[in-house]
Amino acid sequence: MKRVALLTVLALFSSLAMAFSCPKLMKQVDAALPSAKLSASQMAEVKKLRADGEAFHKAGKHSDSEAALKKAKGILGIN
């Protein structure tokens, strides 16, 4: 019983930690967009990934949000 409770608490904290990283990633993408030197297709992809990341975050799908936002950061060339 203690293991189940412990696993539940750990799962809750890990999902909360991911939830808080999404807004940080969105801000990083937003900050890099104005000065980005990208082709029109790359810019469109980054903007779509950014929008997808926010939608996933709002839907509670934080791992999907983080994946989309990290892909956008990769296209932008930011860490």
NORNORTA-V160019 format. One record per residue. N is the residue number from 1. RES is the residue in one small letter. PSI is psi in whole degrees, 0 to 359 (none if undefined). Layout:
n | res | psi
N | RES | PSI
N | RES | PSI
This chain:
n | res | psi
1 | m | 320
2 | k | 323
3 | r | 319
4 | v | 316
5 | a | 318
6 | l | 315
7 | l | 322
8 | t | 315
9 | v | 316
10 | l | 319
11 | a | 319
12 | l | 313
13 | f | 323
14 | s | 322
15 | s | 326
16 | l | 321
17 | a | 319
18 | m | 324
19 | a | 325
20 | f | 341
21 | s | 336
22 | c | 310
23 | p | 325
24 | k | 316
25 | l | 320
26 | m | 317
27 | k | 321
28 | q | 317
29 | v | 314
30 | d | 321
31 | a | 328
32 | a | 338
33 | l | 314
34 | p | 327
35 | s | 8
36 | a | 137
37 | k | 83
38 | l | 158
39 | s | 167
40 | a | 321
41 | s | 322
42 | q | 318
43 | m | 318
44 | a | 320
45 | e | 317
46 | v | 316
47 | k | 323
48 | k | 315
49 | l | 321
50 | r | 315
51 | a | 318
52 | d | 318
53 | g | 318
54 | e | 319
55 | a | 316
56 | f | 318
57 | h | 313
58 | k | 332
59 | a | 358
60 | g | 9
61 | k | 72
62 | h | 327
63 | s | 322
64 | d | 320
65 | s | 312
66 | e | 320
67 | a | 315
68 | a | 316
69 | l | 324
70 | k | 326
71 | k | 319
72 | a | 318
73 | k | 323
74 | g | 318
75 | i | 323
76 | l | 344
77 | g | 30
78 | i | 152
79 | n | none
